Amino acid sequence: MLEVPLELRCNVCGHDRFTLPAADAMDQDVRCGECLAFKCHADDLEQHMLAAASSLPPQPGKTPRRLNAV
Ligand SMILES: [Zn+2]
């Protein structure tokens, strides 16, 4: 198990570090590093992080990629 900080919050305790399952682990659950509450399935983690990122206000200096306006 690998505990990493993510752009997510635990629904239970608000912790922002989560344990990721090993690629070959039987249990593919992403869990809170603090209270071990289930967060999401490892396969769905990317979707959850994208959803969380899109719900945040845009950060200054991080402009969206523009199309080539020639
Ligand atoms: Zn938690």
N, CA, C, O and the ligand as a Tripos MOL2 file, in Angstrom:
@<TRIPOS>MOLECULE
protein
  281   279    71     0     0
PROTEIN
NO_CHARGES

@<TRIPOS>ATOM
      1 N           0.8500   -1.1890    0.0000 N.3       1 MET1
      2 CA          0.0000    0.0000    0.0000 C.3       1 MET1
      3 C           0.8840    1.2370    0.0000 C.2       1 MET1
      4 O           1.9450    1.2700    0.6240 O.2       1 MET1
      5 N           0.4210    2.2430   -0.7120 N.am      2 LEU2
      6 CA          1.1810    3.4630   -0.8870 C.3       2 LEU2
      7 C           0.3030    4.6260   -0.4600 C.2       2 LEU2
      8 O          -0.8020    4.7980   -0.9750 O.2       2 LEU2
      9 N           0.7930    5.4250    0.4840 N.am      3 GLU3
     10 CA         -0.0180    6.5600    0.9260 C.3       3 GLU3
     11 C           0.4740    7.8220    0.2580 C.2       3 GLU3
     12 O           1.6430    8.1890    0.3840 O.2       3 GLU3
     13 N          -0.4200    8.4860   -0.4530 N.am      4 VAL4
     14 CA         -0.0360    9.6790   -1.2030 C.3       4 VAL4
     15 C          -1.0490   10.7990   -0.9650 C.2       4 VAL4
     16 O          -2.2300   10.5370   -0.7380 O.2       4 VAL4
     17 N          -0.5800   12.0490   -1.0190 N.am      5 PRO5
     18 CA         -1.5150   13.1710   -0.9680 C.3       5 PRO5
     19 C          -2.2020   13.3360   -2.3130 C.2       5 PRO5
     20 O          -1.5540   13.3090   -3.3600 O.2       5 PRO5
     21 N          -3.5120   13.5060   -2.2770 N.am      6 LEU6
     22 CA         -4.2780   13.6790   -3.5040 C.3       6 LEU6
     23 C          -5.1170   14.9470   -3.4130 C.2       6 LEU6
     24 O          -5.3340   15.4930   -2.3310 O.2       6 LEU6
     25 N          -5.5770   15.3960   -4.5590 N.am      7 GLU7
     26 CA         -6.4630   16.5690   -4.6050 C.3       7 GLU7
     27 C          -7.8860   16.1480   -4.2800 C.2       7 GLU7
     28 O          -8.8350   16.5030   -4.9800 O.2       7 GLU7
     29 N          -8.0100   15.3850   -3.2050 N.am      8 LEU8
     30 CA         -9.3160   14.8980   -2.7790 C.3       8 LEU8
     31 C          -9.3840   15.0100   -1.2590 C.2       8 LEU8
     32 O          -8.3620   15.1200   -0.5820 O.2       8 LEU8
     33 N         -10.5820   14.9810   -0.7520 N.am      9 ARG9
     34 CA        -10.7710   14.9930    0.6980 C.3       9 ARG9
     35 C         -11.5700   13.7680    1.1000 C.2       9 ARG9
     36 O         -12.5130   13.3660    0.4200 O.2       9 ARG9
     37 N         -11.1720   13.1850    2.2180 N.am     10 CYS10
     38 CA        -11.9600   12.0900    2.7690 C.3      10 CYS10
     39 C         -13.3330   12.6030    3.1680 C.2      10 CYS10
     40 O         -13.4490   13.6560    3.7950 O.2      10 CYS10
     41 N         -14.3610   11.8690    2.8090 N.am     11 ASN11
     42 CA        -15.7240   12.2840    3.1480 C.3      11 ASN11
     43 C         -15.9760   12.2000    4.6540 C.2      11 ASN11
     44 O         -16.8810   12.8520    5.1730 O.2      11 ASN11
     45 N         -15.1890   11.4120    5.3360 N.am     12 VAL12
     46 CA        -15.4300   11.1570    6.7470 C.3      12 VAL12
     47 C         -14.6320   12.1100    7.6230 C.2      12 VAL12
     48 O         -15.2010   12.7630    8.4990 O.2      12 VAL12
     49 N         -13.3130   12.2040    7.4020 N.am     13 CYS13
     50 CA        -12.4620   12.9690    8.3120 C.3      13 CYS13
     51 C         -11.7770   14.1530    7.6320 C.2      13 CYS13
     52 O         -11.1250   14.9470    8.3100 O.2      13 CYS13
     53 N         -11.9070   14.2920    6.3190 N.am     14 GLY14
     54 CA        -11.3280   15.4410    5.6340 C.3      14 GLY14
     55 C          -9.8450   15.3040    5.3380 C.2      14 GLY14
     56 O          -9.2230   16.2480    4.8510 O.2      14 GLY14
     57 N          -9.2710   14.1510    5.6230 N.am     15 HIS15
     58 CA         -7.8700   13.8870    5.3540 C.3      15 HIS15
     59 C          -7.6250   13.9390    3.8530 C.2      15 HIS15
     60 O          -8.5050   13.5930    3.0650 O.2      15 HIS15
     61 N          -6.4180   14.3760    3.4510 N.am     16 ASP16
     62 CA         -6.1480   14.4960    2.0140 C.3      16 ASP16
     63 C          -5.0680   13.5330    1.5480 C.2      16 ASP16
     64 O          -4.5170   13.6980    0.4590 O.2      16 ASP16
     65 N          -4.7630   12.5420    2.3540 N.am     17 ARG17
     66 CA         -3.8260   11.4990    1.9270 C.3      17 ARG17
     67 C          -4.5820   10.1840    1.8310 C.2      17 ARG17
     68 O          -5.4110    9.8590    2.6800 O.2      17 ARG17
     69 N          -4.2840    9.4510    0.8000 N.am     18 PHE18
     70 CA         -5.0290    8.2220    0.5510 C.3      18 PHE18
     71 C          -4.0660    7.0840    0.2670 C.2      18 PHE18
     72 O          -2.9700    7.2940   -0.2520 O.2      18 PHE18
     73 N          -4.4830    5.8950    0.6080 N.am     19 THR19
     74 CA         -3.6690    4.7320    0.3070 C.3      19 THR19
     75 C          -4.1170    4.1460   -1.0300 C.2      19 THR19
     76 O          -5.2950    3.8600   -1.2450 O.2      19 THR19
     77 N          -3.1590    3.9790   -1.9040 N.am     20 LEU20
     78 CA         -3.4320    3.3950   -3.2090 C.3      20 LEU20
     79 C          -3.0480    1.9240   -3.1800 C.2      20 LEU20
     80 O          -2.0120    1.5680   -2.6180 O.2      20 LEU20
     81 N          -3.8550    1.0750   -3.7710 N.am     21 PRO21
     82 CA         -3.5260   -0.3510   -3.8130 C.3      21 PRO21
     83 C          -2.4000   -0.6140   -4.8140 C.2      21 PRO21
     84 O          -2.2500    0.1090   -5.7990 O.2      21 PRO21
     85 N          -1.6290   -1.6360   -4.5530 N.am     22 ALA22
     86 CA         -0.6460   -2.0730   -5.5310 C.3      22 ALA22
     87 C          -1.3750   -2.5670   -6.7750 C.2      22 ALA22
     88 O          -2.5210   -3.0090   -6.6930 O.2      22 ALA22
     89 N          -0.7180   -2.4930   -7.9110 N.am     23 ALA23
     90 CA         -1.3700   -2.8390   -9.1780 C.3      23 ALA23
     91 C          -1.8620   -4.2820   -9.1830 C.2      23 ALA23
     92 O          -2.8580   -4.6070   -9.8310 O.2      23 ALA23
     93 N          -1.1590   -5.1360   -8.4610 N.am     24 ASP24
     94 CA         -1.5210   -6.5600   -8.4720 C.3      24 ASP24
     95 C          -2.2870   -6.9720   -7.2190 C.2      24 ASP24
     96 O          -2.4720   -8.1620   -6.9640 O.2      24 ASP24
     97 N          -2.7360   -5.9840   -6.4330 N.am     25 ALA25
     98 CA         -3.4570   -6.3020   -5.2030 C.3      25 ALA25
     99 C          -4.8660   -6.7970   -5.5170 C.2      25 ALA25
    100 O          -5.4780   -6.3900   -6.5040 O.2      25 ALA25
    101 N          -5.3620   -7.6760   -4.6650 N.am     26 MET26
    102 CA         -6.7260   -8.1690   -4.8230 C.3      26 MET26
    103 C          -7.7250   -7.0440   -4.5670 C.2      26 MET26
    104 O          -8.7270   -6.8980   -5.2670 O.2      26 MET26
    105 N          -7.4180   -6.2660   -3.5510 N.am     27 ASP27
    106 CA         -8.3150   -5.2000   -3.1260 C.3      27 ASP27
    107 C          -7.9130   -3.9130   -3.8420 C.2      27 ASP27
    108 O          -6.8910   -3.3150   -3.5040 O.2      27 ASP27
    109 N          -8.6860   -3.4880   -4.8060 N.am     28 GLN28
    110 CA         -8.3510   -2.3010   -5.5950 C.3      28 GLN28
    111 C          -9.1090   -1.0700   -5.0980 C.2      28 GLN28
    112 O          -9.5640   -0.2410   -5.8860 O.2      28 GLN28
    113 N          -9.2350   -0.9700   -3.7680 N.am     29 ASP29
    114 CA         -9.9290    0.1760   -3.1980 C.3      29 ASP29
    115 C          -8.9340    1.2660   -2.8250 C.2      29 ASP29
    116 O          -7.8720    0.9870   -2.2690 O.2      29 ASP29
    117 N          -9.2860    2.5060   -3.1360 N.am     30 VAL30
    118 CA         -8.5460    3.6510   -2.6320 C.3      30 VAL30
    119 C          -9.1940    4.0560   -1.3160 C.2      30 VAL30
    120 O         -10.3980    4.3010   -1.2490 O.2      30 VAL30
    121 N          -8.3710    4.1220   -0.2690 N.am     31 ARG31
    122 CA         -8.9210    4.4070    1.0570 C.3      31 ARG31
    123 C          -8.2120    5.5850    1.7100 C.2      31 ARG31
    124 O          -7.0630    5.8970    1.3940 O.2      31 ARG31
    125 N          -8.9300    6.2340    2.6350 N.am     32 CYS32
    126 CA         -8.3570    7.3320    3.4000 C.3      32 CYS32
    127 C          -7.1520    6.8320    4.1950 C.2      32 CYS32
    128 O          -7.2080    5.7740    4.8220 O.2      32 CYS32
    129 N          -6.0590    7.6050    4.1630 N.am     33 GLY33
    130 CA         -4.8710    7.2080    4.9030 C.3      33 GLY33
    131 C          -5.0310    7.3540    6.4070 C.2      33 GLY33
    132 O          -4.2390    6.8090    7.1750 O.2      33 GLY33
    133 N          -6.0420    8.0800    6.8230 N.am     34 GLU34
    134 CA         -6.2450    8.3490    8.2460 C.3      34 GLU34
    135 C          -7.2510    7.3890    8.8650 C.2      34 GLU34
    136 O          -6.9450    6.7000    9.8380 O.2      34 GLU34
    137 N          -8.4530    7.3470    8.2940 N.am     35 CYS35
    138 CA         -9.5120    6.5500    8.9210 C.3      35 CYS35
    139 C          -9.8620    5.3100    8.0920 C.2      35 CYS35
    140 O         -10.7280    4.5240    8.4740 O.2      35 CYS35
    141 N          -9.1830    5.1440    6.9560 N.am     36 LEU36
    142 CA         -9.3570    3.9730    6.0960 C.3      36 LEU36
    143 C         -10.7560    3.8870    5.4940 C.2      36 LEU36
    144 O         -11.1720    2.8140    5.0560 O.2      36 LEU36
    145 N         -11.4830    4.9940    5.4660 N.am     37 ALA37
    146 CA        -12.7830    5.0000    4.8080 C.3      37 ALA37
    147 C         -12.5830    4.7900    3.3200 C.2      37 ALA37
    148 O         -11.6340    5.3000    2.7240 O.2      37 ALA37
    149 N         -13.4880    4.0350    2.7330 N.am     38 PHE38
    150 CA        -13.4270    3.7840    1.2990 C.3      38 PHE38
    151 C         -13.6820    5.0830    0.5480 C.2      38 PHE38
    152 O         -14.6490    5.7880    0.8360 O.2      38 PHE38
    153 N         -12.8130    5.4050   -0.4180 N.am     39 LYS39
    154 CA        -13.0090    6.6070   -1.2170 C.3      39 LYS39
    155 C         -13.5640    6.2580   -2.5890 C.2      39 LYS39
    156 O         -14.6310    6.7340   -2.9790 O.2      39 LYS39
    157 N         -12.8410    5.4310   -3.3100 N.am     40 CYS40
    158 CA        -13.3160    5.0200   -4.6270 C.3      40 CYS40
    159 C         -12.4820    3.8410   -5.0920 C.2      40 CYS40
    160 O         -11.4800    3.4780   -4.4760 O.2      40 CYS40
    161 N         -12.9140    3.2640   -6.1710 N.am     41 HIS41
    162 CA        -12.1510    2.1840   -6.7720 C.3      41 HIS41
    163 C         -10.9500    2.7690   -7.4840 C.2      41 HIS41
    164 O         -11.0260    3.8700   -8.0300 O.2      41 HIS41
    165 N          -9.8450    2.0480   -7.4850 N.am     42 ALA42
    166 CA         -8.6180    2.5530   -8.1020 C.3      42 ALA42
    167 C          -8.8410    2.9300   -9.5630 C.2      42 ALA42
    168 O          -8.2820    3.9090  -10.0560 O.2      42 ALA42
    169 N          -9.6660    2.1390  -10.2470 N.am     43 ASP43
    170 CA         -9.9310    2.4230  -11.6600 C.3      43 ASP43
    171 C         -10.6970    3.7280  -11.8460 C.2      43 ASP43
    172 O         -10.6330    4.3480  -12.9070 O.2      43 ASP43
    173 N         -11.4240    4.1430  -10.8020 N.am     44 ASP44
    174 CA        -12.2370    5.3450  -10.9000 C.3      44 ASP44
    175 C         -11.5300    6.5730  -10.3380 C.2      44 ASP44
    176 O         -12.0670    7.6810  -10.3660 O.2      44 ASP44
    177 N         -10.3160    6.3620   -9.8270 N.am     45 LEU45
    178 CA         -9.6330    7.4500   -9.1370 C.3      45 LEU45
    179 C          -9.4090    8.6470  -10.0570 C.2      45 LEU45
    180 O          -9.6070    9.7940   -9.6570 O.2      45 LEU45
    181 N          -9.0030    8.3740  -11.2670 N.am     46 GLU46
    182 CA         -8.7220    9.4630  -12.2020 C.3      46 GLU46
    183 C          -9.9730   10.3030  -12.4400 C.2      46 GLU46
    184 O          -9.9130   11.5320  -12.4780 O.2      46 GLU46
    185 N         -11.1100    9.6190  -12.5990 N.am     47 GLN47
    186 CA        -12.3730   10.3270  -12.8040 C.3      47 GLN47
    187 C         -12.7120   11.1920  -11.5930 C.2      47 GLN47
    188 O         -13.1740   12.3240  -11.7380 O.2      47 GLN47
    189 N         -12.4750   10.6450  -10.3870 N.am     48 HIS48
    190 CA        -12.7770   11.4040   -9.1790 C.3      48 HIS48
    191 C         -11.8880   12.6310   -9.0780 C.2      48 HIS48
    192 O         -12.3390   13.7050   -8.6790 O.2      48 HIS48
    193 N         -10.6070   12.4650   -9.4450 N.am     49 MET49
    194 CA         -9.6860   13.5910   -9.3410 C.3      49 MET49
    195 C         -10.0170   14.6560  -10.3790 C.2      49 MET49
    196 O          -9.9150   15.8490  -10.0920 O.2      49 MET49
    197 N         -10.4070   14.2460  -11.5680 N.am     50 LEU50
    198 CA        -10.8020   15.2040  -12.5980 C.3      50 LEU50
    199 C         -12.0380   15.9700  -12.1510 C.2      50 LEU50
    200 O         -12.1320   17.1840  -12.3380 O.2      50 LEU50
    201 N         -12.9820   15.2520  -11.5620 N.am     51 ALA51
    202 CA        -14.2060   15.8960  -11.0920 C.3      51 ALA51
    203 C         -13.8950   16.8860   -9.9810 C.2      51 ALA51
    204 O         -14.4550   17.9820   -9.9420 O.2      51 ALA51
    205 N         -12.9970   16.4970   -9.0750 N.am     52 ALA52
    206 CA        -12.6310   17.3870   -7.9750 C.3      52 ALA52
    207 C         -11.8980   18.6090   -8.5050 C.2      52 ALA52
    208 O         -12.1330   19.7220   -8.0360 O.2      52 ALA52
    209 N         -11.0170   18.4160   -9.4720 N.am     53 ALA53
    210 CA        -10.2370   19.5200  -10.0290 C.3      53 ALA53
    211 C         -11.1370   20.5020  -10.7600 C.2      53 ALA53
    212 O         -10.9310   21.7140  -10.6860 O.2      53 ALA53
    213 N         -12.1290   19.9830  -11.4620 N.am     54 SER54
    214 CA        -12.9920   20.8600  -12.2450 C.3      54 SER54
    215 C         -13.9520   21.6350  -11.3510 C.2      54 SER54
    216 O         -14.5410   22.6250  -11.7860 O.2      54 SER54
    217 N         -14.1170   21.1940  -10.1020 N.am     55 SER55
    218 CA        -15.0060   21.8990   -9.1970 C.3      55 SER55
    219 C         -14.2760   23.0050   -8.4400 C.2      55 SER55
    220 O         -14.9090   23.8100   -7.7570 O.2      55 SER55
    221 N         -12.9500   23.0490   -8.5570 N.am     56 LEU56
    222 CA        -12.1650   24.0850   -7.9110 C.3      56 LEU56
    223 C         -12.0900   25.3110   -8.8150 C.2      56 LEU56
    224 O         -12.1720   25.1830  -10.0370 O.2      56 LEU56
    225 N         -11.9370   26.4860   -8.2360 N.am     57 PRO57
    226 CA        -11.7440   27.6650   -9.0720 C.3      57 PRO57
    227 C         -10.4080   27.5790   -9.7960 C.2      57 PRO57
    228 O          -9.4530   27.0130   -9.2640 O.2      57 PRO57
    229 N         -10.3290   28.1290  -10.9930 N.am     58 PRO58
    230 CA         -9.0820   28.0480  -11.7510 C.3      58 PRO58
    231 C          -7.9630   28.7780  -11.0200 C.2      58 PRO58
    232 O          -8.1760   29.8370  -10.4290 O.2      58 PRO58
    233 N          -6.7790   28.2020  -11.0670 N.am     59 GLN59
    234 CA         -5.6540   28.7940  -10.3630 C.3      59 GLN59
    235 C          -4.9590   29.8190  -11.2440 C.2      59 GLN59
    236 O          -4.8030   29.6100  -12.4470 O.2      59 GLN59
    237 N          -4.5420   30.9330  -10.6390 N.am     60 PRO60
    238 CA         -3.8170   31.9440  -11.4120 C.3      60 PRO60
    239 C          -2.5080   31.3780  -11.9490 C.2      60 PRO60
    240 O          -1.8170   30.6240  -11.2630 O.2      60 PRO60
    241 N          -2.1860   31.7400  -13.1500 N.am     61 GLY61
    242 CA         -0.9470   31.2480  -13.7570 C.3      61 GLY61
    243 C          -1.1230   29.9070  -14.4160 C.2      61 GLY61
    244 O          -0.1990   29.3770  -15.0330 O.2      61 GLY61
    245 N          -2.3300   29.3530  -14.2820 N.am     62 LYS62
    246 CA         -2.5840   28.0490  -14.8770 C.3      62 LYS62
    247 C          -3.6860   28.2220  -15.9180 C.2      62 LYS62
    248 O          -4.8190   27.7840  -15.7160 O.2      62 LYS62
    249 N          -3.3520   28.8440  -16.9960 N.am     63 THR63
    250 CA         -4.3540   29.1590  -18.0060 C.3      63 THR63
    251 C          -4.6860   27.9210  -18.8130 C.2      63 THR63
    252 O          -3.8200   27.0880  -19.0770 O.2      63 THR63
    253 N          -5.9210   27.8070  -19.1960 N.am     64 PRO64
    254 CA         -6.2910   26.6710  -20.0380 C.3      64 PRO64
    255 C          -5.5890   26.7220  -21.3890 C.2      64 PRO64
    256 O          -5.3200   27.7900  -21.9380 O.2      64 PRO64
    257 N          -5.3110   25.5620  -21.8890 N.am     65 ARG65
    258 CA         -4.6240   25.4880  -23.1750 C.3      65 ARG65
    259 C          -5.5060   26.0810  -24.2800 C.2      65 ARG65
    260 O          -6.6830   25.7460  -24.4110 O.2      65 ARG65
    261 N          -4.9200   26.9400  -25.0410 N.am     66 ARG66
    262 CA         -5.6960   27.6010  -26.0890 C.3      66 ARG66
    263 C          -5.5310   26.8830  -27.4150 C.2      66 ARG66
    264 O          -4.5150   26.2440  -27.6900 O.2      66 ARG66
    265 N          -6.5600   27.0130  -28.2160 N.am     67 LEU67
    266 CA         -6.4540   26.5090  -29.5790 C.3      67 LEU67
    267 C          -5.5910   27.4620  -30.3800 C.2      67 LEU67
    268 O          -5.4950   28.6460  -30.0560 O.2      67 LEU67
    269 N          -4.9850   26.9650  -31.3880 N.am     68 ASN68
    270 CA         -4.1370   27.8150  -32.2210 C.3      68 ASN68
    271 C          -4.9820   28.7660  -33.0470 C.2      68 ASN68
    272 O          -5.5460   28.4000  -34.0780 O.2      68 ASN68
    273 N          -5.0540   29.9940  -32.5640 N.am     69 ALA69
    274 CA         -5.8120   31.0180  -33.2920 C.3      69 ALA69
    275 C          -4.8560   31.7150  -34.2470 C.2      69 ALA69
    276 O          -4.1410   32.6360  -33.8500 O.2      69 ALA69
    277 N          -4.8380   31.2960  -35.4620 N.am     70 VAL70
    278 CA         -3.8740   31.8630  -36.4170 C.3      70 VAL70
    279 C          -4.5430   33.0120  -37.1670 C.2      70 VAL70
    280 O          -3.9180   33.6390  -38.0230 O.2      70 VAL70
    281 ZN        -10.7020    9.6970    6.5480 Zn       71 ZN71
@<TRIPOS>BOND
     1     1     2 1
     2     2     3 1
     3     3     4 2
     4     3     5 am
     5     5     6 1
     6     6     7 1
     7     7     8 2
     8     7     9 am
     9     9    10 1
    10    10    11 1
    11    11    12 2
    12    11    13 am
    13    13    14 1
    14    14    15 1
    15    15    16 2
    16    15    17 am
    17    17    18 1
    18    18    19 1
    19    19    20 2
    20    19    21 am
    21    21    22 1
    22    22    23 1
    23    23    24 2
    24    23    25 am
    25    25    26 1
    26    26    27 1
    27    27    28 2
    28    27    29 am
    29    29    30 1
    30    30    31 1
    31    31    32 2
    32    31    33 am
    33    33    34 1
    34    34    35 1
    35    35    36 2
    36    35    37 am
    37    37    38 1
    38    38    39 1
    39    39    40 2
    40    39    41 am
    41    41    42 1
    42    42    43 1
    43    43    44 2
    44    43    45 am
    45    45    46 1
    46    46    47 1
    47    47    48 2
    48    47    49 am
    49    49    50 1
    50    50    51 1
    51    51    52 2
    52    51    53 am
    53    53    54 1
    54    54    55 1
    55    55    56 2
    56    55    57 am
    57    57    58 1
    58    58    59 1
    59    59    60 2
    60    59    61 am
    61    61    62 1
    62    62    63 1
    63    63    64 2
    64    63    65 am
    65    65    66 1
    66    66    67 1
    67    67    68 2
    68    67    69 am
    69    69    70 1
    70    70    71 1
    71    71    72 2
    72    71    73 am
    73    73    74 1
    74    74    75 1
    75    75    76 2
    76    75    77 am
    77    77    78 1
    78    78    79 1
    79    79    80 2
    80    79    81 am
    81    81    82 1
    82    82    83 1
    83    83    84 2
    84    83    85 am
    85    85    86 1
    86    86    87 1
    87    87    88 2
    88    87    89 am
    89    89    90 1
    90    90    91 1
    91    91    92 2
    92    91    93 am
    93    93    94 1
    94    94    95 1
    95    95    96 2
    96    95    97 am
    97    97    98 1
    98    98    99 1
    99    99   100 2
   100    99   101 am
   101   101   102 1
   102   102   103 1
   103   103   104 2
   104   103   105 am
   105   105   106 1
   106   106   107 1
   107   107   108 2
   108   107   109 am
   109   109   110 1
   110   110   111 1
   111   111   112 2
   112   111   113 am
   113   113   114 1
   114   114   115 1
   115   115   116 2
   116   115   117 am
   117   117   118 1
   118   118   119 1
   119   119   120 2
   120   119   121 am
   121   121   122 1
   122   122   123 1
   123   123   124 2
   124   123   125 am
   125   125   126 1
   126   126   127 1
   127   127   128 2
   128   127   129 am
   129   129   130 1
   130   130   131 1
   131   131   132 2
   132   131   133 am
   133   133   134 1
   134   134   135 1
   135   135   136 2
   136   135   137 am
   137   137   138 1
   138   138   139 1
   139   139   140 2
   140   139   141 am
   141   141   142 1
   142   142   143 1
   143   143   144 2
   144   143   145 am
   145   145   146 1
   146   146   147 1
   147   147   148 2
   148   147   149 am
   149   149   150 1
   150   150   151 1
   151   151   152 2
   152   151   153 am
   153   153   154 1
   154   154   155 1
   155   155   156 2
   156   155   157 am
   157   157   158 1
   158   158   159 1
   159   159   160 2
   160   159   161 am
   161   161   162 1
   162   162   163 1
   163   163   164 2
   164   163   165 am
   165   165   166 1
   166   166   167 1
   167   167   168 2
   168   167   169 am
   169   169   170 1
   170   170   171 1
   171   171   172 2
   172   171   173 am
   173   173   174 1
   174   174   175 1
   175   175   176 2
   176   175   177 am
   177   177   178 1
   178   178   179 1
   179   179   180 2
   180   179   181 am
   181   181   182 1
   182   182   183 1
   183   183   184 2
   184   183   185 am
   185   185   186 1
   186   186   187 1
   187   187   188 2
   188   187   189 am
   189   189   190 1
   190   190   191 1
   191   191   192 2
   192   191   193 am
   193   193   194 1
   194   194   195 1
   195   195   196 2
   196   195   197 am
   197   197   198 1
   198   198   199 1
   199   199   200 2
   200   199   201 am
   201   201   202 1
   202   202   203 1
   203   203   204 2
   204   203   205 am
   205   205   206 1
   206   206   207 1
   207   207   208 2
   208   207   209 am
   209   209   210 1
   210   210   211 1
   211   211   212 2
   212   211   213 am
   213   213   214 1
   214   214   215 1
   215   215   216 2
   216   215   217 am
   217   217   218 1
   218   218   219 1
   219   219   220 2
   220   219   221 am
   221   221   222 1
   222   222   223 1
   223   223   224 2
   224   223   225 am
   225   225   226 1
   226   226   227 1
   227   227   228 2
   228   227   229 am
   229   229   230 1
   230   230   231 1
   231   231   232 2
   232   231   233 am
   233   233   234 1
   234   234   235 1
   235   235   236 2
   236   235   237 am
   237   237   238 1
   238   238   239 1
   239   239   240 2
   240   239   241 am
   241   241   242 1
   242   242   243 1
   243   243   244 2
   244   243   245 am
   245   245   246 1
   246   246   247 1
   247   247   248 2
   248   247   249 am
   249   249   250 1
   250   250   251 1
   251   251   252 2
   252   251   253 am
   253   253   254 1
   254   254   255 1
   255   255   256 2
   256   255   257 am
   257   257   258 1
   258   258   259 1
   259   259   260 2
   260   259   261 am
   261   261   262 1
   262   262   263 1
   263   263   264 2
   264   263   265 am
   265   265   266 1
   266   266   267 1
   267   267   268 2
   268   267   269 am
   269   269   270 1
   270   270   271 1
   271   271   272 2
   272   271   273 am
   273   273   274 1
   274   274   275 1
   275   275   276 2
   276   275   277 am
   277   277   278 1
   278   278   279 1
   279   279   280 2
@<TRIPOS>SUBSTRUCTURE
     1 MET1         2 RESIDUE 1 A MET
     2 LEU2         6 RESIDUE 1 A LEU
     3 GLU3        10 RESIDUE 1 A GLU
     4 VAL4        14 RESIDUE 1 A VAL
     5 PRO5        18 RESIDUE 1 A PRO
     6 LEU6        22 RESIDUE 1 A LEU
     7 GLU7        26 RESIDUE 1 A GLU
     8 LEU8        30 RESIDUE 1 A LEU
     9 ARG9        34 RESIDUE 1 A ARG
    10 CYS10       38 RESIDUE 1 A CYS
    11 ASN11       42 RESIDUE 1 A ASN
    12 VAL12       46 RESIDUE 1 A VAL
    13 CYS13       50 RESIDUE 1 A CYS
    14 GLY14       54 RESIDUE 1 A GLY
    15 HIS15       58 RESIDUE 1 A HIS
    16 ASP16       62 RESIDUE 1 A ASP
    17 ARG17       66 RESIDUE 1 A ARG
    18 PHE18       70 RESIDUE 1 A PHE
    19 THR19       74 RESIDUE 1 A THR
    20 LEU20       78 RESIDUE 1 A LEU
    21 PRO21       82 RESIDUE 1 A PRO
    22 ALA22       86 RESIDUE 1 A ALA
    23 ALA23       90 RESIDUE 1 A ALA
    24 ASP24       94 RESIDUE 1 A ASP
    25 ALA25       98 RESIDUE 1 A ALA
    26 MET26      102 RESIDUE 1 A MET
    27 ASP27      106 RESIDUE 1 A ASP
    28 GLN28      110 RESIDUE 1 A GLN
    29 ASP29      114 RESIDUE 1 A ASP
    30 VAL30      118 RESIDUE 1 A VAL
    31 ARG31      122 RESIDUE 1 A ARG
    32 CYS32      126 RESIDUE 1 A CYS
    33 GLY33      130 RESIDUE 1 A GLY
    34 GLU34      134 RESIDUE 1 A GLU
    35 CYS35      138 RESIDUE 1 A CYS
    36 LEU36      142 RESIDUE 1 A LEU
    37 ALA37      146 RESIDUE 1 A ALA
    38 PHE38      150 RESIDUE 1 A PHE
    39 LYS39      154 RESIDUE 1 A LYS
    40 CYS40      158 RESIDUE 1 A CYS
    41 HIS41      162 RESIDUE 1 A HIS
    42 ALA42      166 RESIDUE 1 A ALA
    43 ASP43      170 RESIDUE 1 A ASP
    44 ASP44      174 RESIDUE 1 A ASP
    45 LEU45      178 RESIDUE 1 A LEU
    46 GLU46      182 RESIDUE 1 A GLU
    47 GLN47      186 RESIDUE 1 A GLN
    48 HIS48      190 RESIDUE 1 A HIS
    49 MET49      194 RESIDUE 1 A MET
    50 LEU50      198 RESIDUE 1 A LEU
    51 ALA51      202 RESIDUE 1 A ALA
    52 ALA52      206 RESIDUE 1 A ALA
    53 ALA53      210 RESIDUE 1 A ALA
    54 SER54      214 RESIDUE 1 A SER
    55 SER55      218 RESIDUE 1 A SER
    56 LEU56      222 RESIDUE 1 A LEU
    57 PRO57      226 RESIDUE 1 A PRO
    58 PRO58      230 RESIDUE 1 A PRO
    59 GLN59      234 RESIDUE 1 A GLN
    60 PRO60      238 RESIDUE 1 A PRO
    61 GLY61      242 RESIDUE 1 A GLY
    62 LYS62      246 RESIDUE 1 A LYS
    63 THR63      250 RESIDUE 1 A THR
    64 PRO64      254 RESIDUE 1 A PRO
    65 ARG65      258 RESIDUE 1 A ARG
    66 ARG66      262 RESIDUE 1 A ARG
    67 LEU67      266 RESIDUE 1 A LEU
    68 ASN68      270 RESIDUE 1 A ASN
    69 ALA69      274 RESIDUE 1 A ALA
    70 VAL70      278 RESIDUE 1 A VAL
    71 ZN71       281 GROUP 0 **** ****
